Amino acid sequence: MLSALSISNIILIDHLDLDLRHGLCALTGETGAGKSILLDALGLALGSRGGTDLVRKGAERGTVAATFDLPAGHPAWDILRQQDMAVDDGLILRRQIGADGRGRAFVNDQAISTSLLRQLGETLVEVHGQHDERGLLNPAGHRALLDIYGGLGGRVKNCVEAHAVMRRTAQAFADAQEALRAARTEEDYLRHVCAELQALDPKPGDEETLDRTRTQLRQGEKIAEALKDAQAALDGGDGGNGVEQRLRIAQRALQRVAESAGGALDAAIEGLERAAVEAMEGIETVAQGARSLDLDPSRLEAVEERLFALREAARKHRVSVDGLPALHDDFARRLDNIDNSDQRLAALETAAGAARKTYLDAAEHLSKARVKAGAKLDRAMAVELPPLALDKATFQTVFSRRDEDNWSAEGWDRVAFHIATNPGSAPGPLQKVASGGELSRVMLALKVALSQNREPASLIFDEVDSGVGGAVADKVGERLARLAQDTQVIVVTHSPQVAARAGHHWLIVKRANGGTNHTTVEALDAEHRREEIARMLAGAKITDEARAAADSLLQAAGT
């Protein structure tokens, strides 16, 4: 609920602190005292558009702060969490408007945008007045209000979930169709390239291996001559002793005197042994190289042809030679998708069809439930309207079905609250048919009818009793008091019958001070409340009869 309102330098208000309460709160005062200023100031704190004309003359800026006490599950906390903002025990919305036109908005002293302030405000307070265009007057919100009234949250949730699955599966089917269409336009090309790459059969590392082989083949004669010279040198030439034999001869010569040398020749003998072994390995390696050397010219031609073919394919497809195997795999996979597309498309189409049917069923059940809830609301309004001097009025919940392109997660229904205030006339939109005073009372009747499942927001009614008096005004007060049993209802009223029903009463007064008018708000105790209600009954001169009538109203209201 709205627990406190602090206003500084707003029009006629120099500084004002107003502590509010739960239940029905009445604000009264003479015409022109400044009741509208309070609502304008509260609107600033809730995110309404503000201008320099709201700043008190001579002040640098005007400031409004609204403090709220909220339960843990209130939607405002979710909004703050979504913005990664701290969630405290209390919530303070503050708005500054400078004389230069600049403004700032805050929540719990953290700077925020005006749009976020407005988003928070819409969850905290509903203002219903003769010129209000939000809340119940906005047809865009009627469907949600009817769902709350009818307790249709579970059906709405089912429809939302079914809609999400329907959209996801339909998109998957559409994407697969588009991919297939795109693939079929290049199917011939894919098959040609796949056949080409299949014949080429590229392998990772082909280019490096072929390039090395080509180099060897090109230098075959030089390599053969070098190998021959190496063999001759290792063999000792002309059939003489080879390197290994000479090393062995030297090793045996040292071994014969090794014992006499007392170990001094052991290292040399071991070194000769290692050298002989390595020499033998070297000789074998050179011989192996000579044996494997391929000097066939056709071999060189074949290697070069494959290397050139691989490089040409790589240039053609703008990849590296080593990227050709992956390219082949990709093209083969795309062809496989085409070849097996019918089966996959059929599966996706079946899934999309099943999801659509689930959504249609959920939307149909939800729509039927809404029609029942609408009929129930129409009956409730037929009970609520006559006591508010609207006995000739006809309220109707109107349904229409959206085109398929405009189906939403909440179904296909358009819901609008219509009313006819004159017999024989067709019901029309609330804001277009009802007059100012009628509209406020229609709003009150709707709020009473919807109160069993309404959203947790404070309610403000601005002159809901306009144009009525006596028994009708008493019925207005009775309904406001009923609404206020489990929430906060603030009413700006000129009706003593309504004021008498309030649990808390404040008087708005405009006083002249130093040639300047100032608006103040005074909390009324029992005696002063009696005087104010008597004033509302009698006018400027309060009589004993007016006081007695005030006592009667207060006693009848039980306040």
URDALIN-V718560 format. One record per residue. N is the residue number from 1. RES is the residue in three letters. PSI is psi in whole degrees, -180 to 180 (none if undefined). Layout:
N/RES/PSI ; N/RES/PSI
This chain:
1/MET/163 ; 2/LEU/111 ; 3/SER/-25 ; 4/ALA/148 ; 5/LEU/123 ; 6/SER/126 ; 7/ILE/132 ; 8/SER/128 ; 9/ASN/47 ; 10/ILE/111 ; 11/ILE/-108 ; 12/LEU/-1 ; 13/ILE/117 ; 14/ASP/-61 ; 15/HIS/135 ; 16/LEU/133 ; 17/ASP/121 ; 18/LEU/120 ; 19/ASP/123 ; 20/LEU/170 ; 21/ARG/169 ; 22/HIS/156 ; 23/GLY/-158 ; 24/LEU/120 ; 25/CYS/124 ; 26/ALA/137 ; 27/LEU/119 ; 28/THR/171 ; 29/GLY/165 ; 30/GLU/158 ; 31/THR/131 ; 32/GLY/2 ; 33/ALA/-24 ; 34/GLY/22 ; 35/LYS/-39 ; 36/SER/-27 ; 37/ILE/-41 ; 38/LEU/-44 ; 39/LEU/-38 ; 40/ASP/-41 ; 41/ALA/-43 ; 42/LEU/-39 ; 43/GLY/-39 ; 44/LEU/-46 ; 45/ALA/-22 ; 46/LEU/2 ; 47/GLY/6 ; 48/SER/159 ; 49/ARG/135 ; 50/GLY/154 ; 51/GLY/174 ; 52/THR/-20 ; 53/ASP/-14 ; 54/LEU/-17 ; 55/VAL/131 ; 56/ARG/139 ; 57/LYS/128 ; 58/GLY/-11 ; 59/ALA/150 ; 60/GLU/-33 ; 61/ARG/158 ; 62/GLY/145 ; 63/THR/138 ; 64/VAL/133 ; 65/ALA/129 ; 66/ALA/125 ; 67/THR/135 ; 68/PHE/139 ; 69/ASP/119 ; 70/LEU/148 ; 71/PRO/164 ; 72/ALA/-33 ; 73/GLY/14 ; 74/HIS/141 ; 75/PRO/-27 ; 76/ALA/-36 ; 77/TRP/-38 ; 78/ASP/-40 ; 79/ILE/-43 ; 80/LEU/-41 ; 81/ARG/-39 ; 82/GLN/-26 ; 83/GLN/8 ; 84/ASP/39 ; 85/MET/153 ; 86/ALA/142 ; 87/VAL/113 ; 88/ASP/-177 ; 89/ASP/-34 ; 90/GLY/165 ; 91/LEU/124 ; 92/ILE/118 ; 93/LEU/130 ; 94/ARG/139 ; 95/ARG/135 ; 96/GLN/136 ; 97/ILE/120 ; 98/GLY/155 ; 99/ALA/-22 ; 100/ASP/2 ; 101/GLY/-10 ; 102/ARG/144 ; 103/GLY/159 ; 104/ARG/152 ; 105/ALA/146 ; 106/PHE/149 ; 107/VAL/120 ; 108/ASN/45 ; 109/ASP/11 ; 110/GLN/128 ; 111/ALA/136 ; 112/ILE/171 ; 113/SER/158 ; 114/THR/-35 ; 115/SER/-39 ; 116/LEU/-39 ; 117/LEU/-43 ; 118/ARG/-40 ; 119/GLN/-42 ; 120/LEU/-46 ; 121/GLY/-36 ; 122/GLU/-23 ; 123/THR/-12 ; 124/LEU/-39 ; 125/VAL/138 ; 126/GLU/123 ; 127/VAL/126 ; 128/HIS/114 ; 129/GLY/-178 ; 130/GLN/-23 ; 131/HIS/15 ; 132/ASP/136 ; 133/GLU/15 ; 134/ARG/-169 ; 135/GLY/-123 ; 136/LEU/-20 ; 137/LEU/-9 ; 138/ASN/108 ; 139/PRO/-24 ; 140/ALA/-22 ; 141/GLY/-1 ; 142/HIS/-37 ; 143/ARG/-45 ; 144/ALA/-40 ; 145/LEU/-41 ; 146/LEU/-38 ; 147/ASP/-41 ; 148/ILE/-45 ; 149/TYR/-43 ; 150/GLY/-1 ; 151/GLY/42 ; 152/LEU/20 ; 153/GLY/-41 ; 154/GLY/-42 ; 155/ARG/-38 ; 156/VAL/-42 ; 157/LYS/-44 ; 158/ASN/-41 ; 159/CYS/-41 ; 160/VAL/-46 ; 161/GLU/-42 ; 162/ALA/-38 ; 163/HIS/-40 ; 164/ALA/-43 ; 165/VAL/-41 ; 166/MET/-45 ; 167/ARG/-41 ; 168/ARG/-46 ; 169/THR/-36 ; 170/ALA/-39 ; 171/GLN/-39 ; 172/ALA/-42 ; 173/PHE/-44 ; 174/ALA/-41 ; 175/ASP/-42 ; 176/ALA/-40 ; 177/GLN/-44 ; 178/GLU/-42 ; 179/ALA/-39 ; 180/LEU/-42 ; 181/ARG/-44 ; 182/ALA/-39 ; 183/ALA/-39 ; 184/ARG/-30 ; 185/THR/-21 ; 186/GLU/19 ; 187/GLU/-45 ; 188/ASP/-43 ; 189/TYR/-44 ; 190/LEU/-43 ; 191/ARG/-40 ; 192/HIS/-48 ; 193/VAL/-43 ; 194/CYS/-42 ; 195/ALA/-41 ; 196/GLU/-47 ; 197/LEU/-33 ; 198/GLN/-42 ; 199/ALA/-37 ; 200/LEU/-33 ; 201/ASP/60 ; 202/PRO/145 ; 203/LYS/150 ; 204/PRO/134 ; 205/GLY/1 ; 206/ASP/-45 ; 207/GLU/-46 ; 208/GLU/-44 ; 209/THR/-46 ; 210/LEU/-39 ; 211/ASP/-41 ; 212/ARG/-44 ; 213/THR/-42 ; 214/ARG/-41 ; 215/THR/-43 ; 216/GLN/-44 ; 217/LEU/-38 ; 218/ARG/-32 ; 219/GLN/21 ; 220/GLY/-48 ; 221/GLU/-43 ; 222/LYS/-42 ; 223/ILE/-40 ; 224/ALA/-43 ; 225/GLU/-41 ; 226/ALA/-41 ; 227/LEU/-38 ; 228/LYS/-47 ; 229/ASP/-39 ; 230/ALA/-40 ; 231/GLN/-41 ; 232/ALA/-42 ; 233/ALA/-42 ; 234/LEU/-31 ; 235/ASP/-14 ; 236/GLY/-6 ; 237/GLY/144 ; 238/ASP/35 ; 239/GLY/10 ; 240/GLY/-176 ; 241/ASN/135 ; 242/GLY/176 ; 243/VAL/-44 ; 244/GLU/-43 ; 245/GLN/-41 ; 246/ARG/-38 ; 247/LEU/-39 ; 248/ARG/-40 ; 249/ILE/-45 ; 250/ALA/-40 ; 251/GLN/-45 ; 252/ARG/-36 ; 253/ALA/-42 ; 254/LEU/-33 ; 255/GLN/-31 ; 256/ARG/-28 ; 257/VAL/11 ; 258/ALA/-39 ; 259/GLU/-38 ; 260/SER/-29 ; 261/ALA/-5 ; 262/GLY/33 ; 263/GLY/-5 ; 264/ALA/-22 ; 265/LEU/2 ; 266/ASP/-43 ; 267/ALA/-39 ; 268/ALA/-40 ; 269/ILE/-44 ; 270/GLU/-39 ; 271/GLY/-41 ; 272/LEU/-35 ; 273/GLU/-47 ; 274/ARG/-41 ; 275/ALA/-39 ; 276/ALA/-42 ; 277/VAL/-46 ; 278/GLU/-35 ; 279/ALA/-41 ; 280/MET/-41 ; 281/GLU/-41 ; 282/GLY/-43 ; 283/ILE/-43 ; 284/GLU/-39 ; 285/THR/-42 ; 286/VAL/-40 ; 287/ALA/-40 ; 288/GLN/-42 ; 289/GLY/-41 ; 290/ALA/-39 ; 291/ARG/-35 ; 292/SER/-9 ; 293/LEU/126 ; 294/ASP/114 ; 295/LEU/17 ; 296/ASP/118 ; 297/PRO/-34 ; 298/SER/-29 ; 299/ARG/-45 ; 300/LEU/-43 ; 301/GLU/-42 ; 302/ALA/-41 ; 303/VAL/-46 ; 304/GLU/-40 ; 305/GLU/-44 ; 306/ARG/-42 ; 307/LEU/-46 ; 308/PHE/-39 ; 309/ALA/-42 ; 310/LEU/-45 ; 311/ARG/-37 ; 312/GLU/-42 ; 313/ALA/-39 ; 314/ALA/-44 ; 315/ARG/-40 ; 316/LYS/-41 ; 317/HIS/6 ; 318/ARG/46 ; 319/VAL/171 ; 320/SER/165 ; 321/VAL/-39 ; 322/ASP/-16 ; 323/GLY/-7 ; 324/LEU/-42 ; 325/PRO/-43 ; 326/ALA/-38 ; 327/LEU/-42 ; 328/HIS/-44 ; 329/ASP/-41 ; 330/ASP/-46 ; 331/PHE/-39 ; 332/ALA/-39 ; 333/ARG/-41 ; 334/ARG/-38 ; 335/LEU/-39 ; 336/ASP/-38 ; 337/ASN/-40 ; 338/ILE/-47 ; 339/ASP/-29 ; 340/ASN/18 ; 341/SER/-37 ; 342/ASP/-43 ; 343/GLN/-44 ; 344/ARG/-43 ; 345/LEU/-39 ; 346/ALA/-42 ; 347/ALA/-44 ; 348/LEU/-39 ; 349/GLU/-39 ; 350/THR/-43 ; 351/ALA/-43 ; 352/ALA/-40 ; 353/GLY/-41 ; 354/ALA/-41 ; 355/ALA/-39 ; 356/ARG/-42 ; 357/LYS/-40 ; 358/THR/-42 ; 359/TYR/-44 ; 360/LEU/-41 ; 361/ASP/-46 ; 362/ALA/-43 ; 363/ALA/-37 ; 364/GLU/-46 ; 365/HIS/-42 ; 366/LEU/-42 ; 367/SER/-43 ; 368/LYS/-39 ; 369/ALA/-35 ; 370/ARG/-41 ; 371/VAL/-43 ; 372/LYS/-44 ; 373/ALA/-37 ; 374/GLY/-42 ; 375/ALA/-39 ; 376/LYS/-42 ; 377/LEU/-40 ; 378/ASP/-41 ; 379/ARG/-40 ; 380/ALA/-40 ; 381/MET/-32 ; 382/ALA/-27 ; 383/VAL/-37 ; 384/GLU/-31 ; 385/LEU/-45 ; 386/PRO/-44 ; 387/PRO/-15 ; 388/LEU/29 ; 389/ALA/32 ; 390/LEU/41 ; 391/ASP/-18 ; 392/LYS/-3 ; 393/ALA/148 ; 394/THR/121 ; 395/PHE/140 ; 396/GLN/133 ; 397/THR/117 ; 398/VAL/134 ; 399/PHE/144 ; 400/SER/157 ; 401/ARG/132 ; 402/ARG/155 ; 403/ASP/155 ; 404/GLU/-35 ; 405/ASP/-19 ; 406/ASN/11 ; 407/TRP/144 ; 408/SER/178 ; 409/ALA/-24 ; 410/GLU/15 ; 411/GLY/-165 ; 412/TRP/7 ; 413/ASP/139 ; 414/ARG/133 ; 415/VAL/132 ; 416/ALA/139 ; 417/PHE/120 ; 418/HIS/158 ; 419/ILE/147 ; 420/ALA/124 ; 421/THR/-12 ; 422/ASN/138 ; 423/PRO/137 ; 424/GLY/-14 ; 425/SER/150 ; 426/ALA/139 ; 427/PRO/144 ; 428/GLY/177 ; 429/PRO/144 ; 430/LEU/-51 ; 431/GLN/-15 ; 432/LYS/-19 ; 433/VAL/-45 ; 434/ALA/144 ; 435/SER/177 ; 436/GLY/-53 ; 437/GLY/-41 ; 438/GLU/-41 ; 439/LEU/-43 ; 440/SER/-40 ; 441/ARG/-35 ; 442/VAL/-42 ; 443/MET/-42 ; 444/LEU/-45 ; 445/ALA/-42 ; 446/LEU/-43 ; 447/LYS/-40 ; 448/VAL/-44 ; 449/ALA/-37 ; 450/LEU/-2 ; 451/SER/-22 ; 452/GLN/-27 ; 453/ASN/29 ; 454/ARG/166 ; 455/GLU/155 ; 456/PRO/68 ; 457/ALA/148 ; 458/SER/146 ; 459/LEU/134 ; 460/ILE/124 ; 461/PHE/123 ; 462/ASP/107 ; 463/GLU/49 ; 464/VAL/-18 ; 465/ASP/13 ; 466/SER/129 ; 467/GLY/5 ; 468/VAL/163 ; 469/GLY/-176 ; 470/GLY/-129 ; 471/ALA/-36 ; 472/VAL/-43 ; 473/ALA/-37 ; 474/ASP/-38 ; 475/LYS/-37 ; 476/VAL/-47 ; 477/GLY/-40 ; 478/GLU/-41 ; 479/ARG/-37 ; 480/LEU/-42 ; 481/ALA/-37 ; 482/ARG/-43 ; 483/LEU/-37 ; 484/ALA/2 ; 485/GLN/-32 ; 486/ASP/19 ; 487/THR/-177 ; 488/GLN/126 ; 489/VAL/124 ; 490/ILE/126 ; 491/VAL/130 ; 492/VAL/116 ; 493/THR/152 ; 494/HIS/4 ; 495/SER/123 ; 496/PRO/-32 ; 497/GLN/-39 ; 498/VAL/-46 ; 499/ALA/-37 ; 500/ALA/-25 ; 501/ARG/-16 ; 502/ALA/147 ; 503/GLY/-20 ; 504/HIS/143 ; 505/HIS/130 ; 506/TRP/146 ; 507/LEU/128 ; 508/ILE/125 ; 509/VAL/138 ; 510/LYS/124 ; 511/ARG/148 ; 512/ALA/134 ; 513/ASN/111 ; 514/GLY/33 ; 515/GLY/2 ; 516/THR/137 ; 517/ASN/141 ; 518/HIS/139 ; 519/THR/132 ; 520/THR/166 ; 521/VAL/129 ; 522/GLU/130 ; 523/ALA/132 ; 524/LEU/130 ; 525/ASP/-175 ; 526/ALA/-45 ; 527/GLU/-47 ; 528/HIS/-30 ; 529/ARG/-40 ; 530/ARG/-41 ; 531/GLU/-40 ; 532/GLU/-42 ; 533/ILE/-36 ; 534/ALA/-41 ; 535/ARG/-43 ; 536/MET/-30 ; 537/LEU/-40 ; 538/ALA/-25 ; 539/GLY/-150 ; 540/ALA/-39 ; 541/LYS/114 ; 542/ILE/125 ; 543/THR/166 ; 544/ASP/-33 ; 545/GLU/-38 ; 546/ALA/-39 ; 547/ARG/-40 ; 548/ALA/-39 ; 549/ALA/-36 ; 550/ALA/-43 ; 551/ASP/-39 ; 552/SER/-43 ; 553/LEU/-44 ; 554/LEU/-40 ; 555/GLN/-41 ; 556/ALA/-34 ; 557/ALA/-15 ; 558/GLY/26 ; 559/THR/none
